[in-house]
Amino acid sequence: MWYLKEHKQFVYLNLLTSGRLNEYLASVDEQAEDMFFRLVKEYAGKHGVTEQLKAENQLLWVQKMNNIRACAREIVENEVIYL
């Protein structure tokens, strides 16, 4: 909501006055969450981050998953949230 208020005031006011702000925010949240989990799963598969790796080398698994999550979060922010 902060981003809309600060950077897209017209859209924010339009949604607020029409009573659709919460619906819009819930939709964006759902899209962002779906995309995030899909990207994490896809990238983990591509980079060999498996349960087997987790069992064999937990530190490496955590490092790779943190990197994957950071990449996915950045993509979601740029493509869904900060449009």
Secondary structure by P-SEA (a helix, b strand, c coil): ccccccccaaaaaaaaaacaaaaaaaaaaaaaaaaaaaaaaaaaaaacccaaaaaccaaaaaaaaaaaaaaaaaaaaaccccc
